[in-house]
Amino acid sequence: MTIKSITAALLILIIFPSIADAQLQRERVTQDGPVELTFMAPKNINLYTTESLSKGELHYSIMHTFGEVNQGPRNLWGIDGGANVRFSFEYGFGDRYSIGIGRSSLDKIVDMHSKISLIKQNRSGSVPVSISVIPTVGINTTSPDFLPDNYSFSDRINSGVSVPISRKFSDEFSLQISPIFVRFNRVGPEIDVVDPTVNNWYTVGISSRYKIRPQTAIALQYLPPLTDADNLKSNLAIGIDIETGGHVFQMFFTTSRALNDQYLVAGRNGDFFDREFRFGFNINRLFRLR
């Protein structure tokens, strides 16, 4: 399969999720509903979760990461180091699929994604896990002044797919694993990836949430370095989620500047235990539009 056909297939999944949804129709079990609030938001720190939007629901988020805390008090422990910011909108076209668009300041990536809920865990335990498919496509919109003259539109494209699989073990504890594959059509020193010779990247991310109070939970994120690439390190993040009605605030420390899948898998990471981590926070807001 060629790169063009792979990109086209991902775009079809993103723009026309009803095609995939038509293959996923199942009878509703009236006496047994799906498990709710496996995670507090559609993202747990930086990774997409199986938490889906309802039909007519809009999710808006703004995400930040700052400089490394080892810059010390002169730079306010990295806060003065400059932020990577991502803002996004995601809308639920049905209870099983949604479409989102976002923009990150890192490499000025504009991206689209779709979340398709394949299976939802139910309360009886007959369906023990939730599974979603999340294709993504991004484009590097950096000015030609900062990219080689021969960078074509196709060269600017990056894409990926994740398949989060989650289980809510109790009201307090949830766990998710996320096989992720991403591809950069073109890499080089001008692209903010750790190894400018590798196009295809993969990992299996781990996310967890442990509720310590009714509206407060501890969150964890880990992406091991599975791709054969130079200088690739694991991504590690730990944070706290606070739910306040329609808002979910997430504050965390992470080893990466990245805020989307492609750069989380292929980007640079510091050593958490050498204080090469940075503060970040997300603000999530849910709206009902119908």
N, C-alpha and C positions, 0 to 999 in steps of 0.2 A: 504493500500500500504506500502510495506517495505521500509526501508531506502536505501537498495541496488537498488530497482527498481526506487526510486526517483532520486538517483544519476545517474543511467544509462540513465534515460529519459533526464536529464539535459545535459549529455555528448552528447547524440544524437542531441539535439538542437544546441549545440555549434559546433560540428564537422561537422554535415551535415545539415546546415541551409537551403539547397535547398529543403529538404523534406518539411519544413514548408512553404517555399516560393512558392512551387508548389500549395499550397492551397490558395494563396493570389493573384493570377493573376486577374487583373481587366483591363477593357478597358481604354486606355489613353484618356483623354479629351484634344483634340488638341487646343481648343480655351481658355483653362483655365489651367495655370500651377500651380505647388505647391508653397506655400510660402517658401521663402528662408531665411536663417540666423535668425531663431528664437532665437538661441543662437550663440555665437561666436565660440564655440568649442564643441566637443563631450561630454565634461564634463563642468558643471557649478560649479566652485570651486571643490567639490569632487564628486558630484552626476552625474551619466550618464544622458544625455539629449536625446531628440528625434532627435537631429541633426545627420543625417546619412551621411556616406561617399558615394561618387560616385564610380562606378565601376572602378577599377584600381587605386584608391586613397589610399595612405598609411598615417596613422596618427601616429606620434611618440610623446610621452609626457614623461617628467620627472617632478615629483612632490616632494615637500618637506614640512615638518612641523618641527618646532624647539621646544625648551623648552618654558615654560610659561613666559610671559613678567614680571610677578611679582618677578622674580629672580633678577631684578635690574641691574644697570649699571655694576657691577662687572662681571656678566655673559652676558653682552651686551644684556640685556632684553630677555634672553632665547636662543640667537643664539649659545652660548657656551654649551647649554644643550644637544646637540646631536640631530641629525636630523633623522626623519623617511623619507626614500626615496623610491619612487616607480617609475620605468620606465616601459614603455609599448609600444607595437606596435599593431596597428589595421589596417586591410586591407579590402577594399571593394570588395567583389566578385560580387556584383551587386548593383544597386541603392537602393535596399531594404534590403540587409543584408551584414554583415561584421563579421569578427572573430578577436579577440584580445588575446594577451598574455602579462602578466606583472609579475613583481616581486617586493615585498615590503620588506623592512628591518624589519618591525615590525612582529615578529614571523616568519620571513623568508618565507613569503607566496609566492608561485608561483601560479598564477591563469590564467584561461582562461575564456573568455566570448564571447557571440555572441549578436549582435544587429539585431533584425528583425523588420523592419518597417511595421506595419500593415496598418496604415492610415496616409496620409499626408494632412495637411491643404491646401486648395487651395485659390486662390486670390478672387474668386467670393463669398466665404463664404458658398457655398453649403456643403463643408466639413469643419466644424468650428475648428477642433482640429487635432493634430498629435498624434498618439499612437504607441509606440514601445513595444516590449517584449525583456528583456535582462536577459537571464540565465547566471549564473556564477558558476564556480567550482574552489576551491582553495585547495592547499595541504601545510601543515605545514612542512617545510624542516629543522626545527631546529635539531641540532645534538642530537643523542640519549643520549649524556652526560647530556643534559638539560631536557630530558623527561623521564618519568618512563620506565623501561625496557619492560613493557607489552604493550607499545603503538604500535598498529598494523598500517598497511597502511590505513585501513578504519578509524581508530581513528583520523588520521591526516587530514581527509577531512572535508572541510566546503563548503557549497553551498548556493545558493540563487537565487531569481528571482525578478526583478523589472519591473514595467509596467508604465513608464513615460507617462503622458498625458499633452500636452502643447498646448498653444494658443499664437500666436503673435497678440496682440491687435492693435499695431501700429508699425511704424518703430522704435519707442523709447522703447516700453514696451512689455515684454513677461513674461508669468507666466506658471509654470509647477507644477503638483502634481505627486508624485511617490510612489504608494503603493509598499512596499518592504517586502519580507519575506526571512529570512536567517536561516540556521541551521548549528550548529557545531555537528558533529557526537559524539565527546567526549569533555567535558569541565572539568576544574579543575583549581587549583591555578596556574598551570604552563602555562595556556593559558591566553592571555591578554584581557579577557572580564571582565565586571564589576561584574557579579554574576556568580561564577563558578558552580552553580547548575542548570542553565537554558540552554537547548539545542536549543530551537526554539525562534526566535525573530522576531518582526515585527514592522513596523511603516509606516507612510505616510509622505514622505519628501515633502518639498515645496522649489522650486527654482524660482528666478525671476531675471530679467535683465532690467535695465533702461539705455538707451543710453543717455549720456550727451554731446557727441561730435560724429562726424561720425565714428571715430575709437576707441572710449572710452566708457565704460559702467560700471555702478555700479551693482554688483552682490550680491545676498542674498541667504542664505541656512538655512533651519530650519528642524530639525527632532525631533518631540515631543516624549517623553518617553511613548510609549503605551504598552510595554511588562510588565507583572507583575514580576518585578525583583528588588532585593534590590539595593539601591544606584544608580539606573539608572537616569541620568539627560538628559535634552534636548541637542541636538547638535545645535549650532548657529554659523554662520560664515557670515562675510561681507567682500567684496573685490572689486577690480577694475580690469577690463579687458582692455587690450590695444592690438589692432590689428595692425600689421606692415607688410602688405603683406602676406607672407607665414607663419608668426609666430603670435601666440596669447600668450601674457604674462598675467598671472593672479596672482595678489598679494592680500593676504587676511589675516584676523585674524579669528581664529577658536578655539573652545573649545576642540577640539579632536586632538590626534596625528594621527588618522586613515586616510587612503587614499583609502580604498576600501570598498565596500558595507557591507560585513560581520562585519567588525570592526567598521564602522560608526554606525551601528545599535546596536551592542552589547558592544562596547568599552566604556572606561571611558571618561567622559566629566567634564570640570571644570565649575565654575560659571562665566559667562561672566562679570557680574557686580561687581564681586570681583577680577577682573583682572586675573582670572584663564583661560586666553586664550593665544594663541601662534601665532606667525607669520608663514606664509607659502607662497609658490609661486609655480606656475606651468609654464612650458614652453611647448607650443604645436607647432608642425611643421607638415605641410601637404605637401606631395609629390605626383606628378602625375607619375605613373609608366607605363602608356601606352599612 
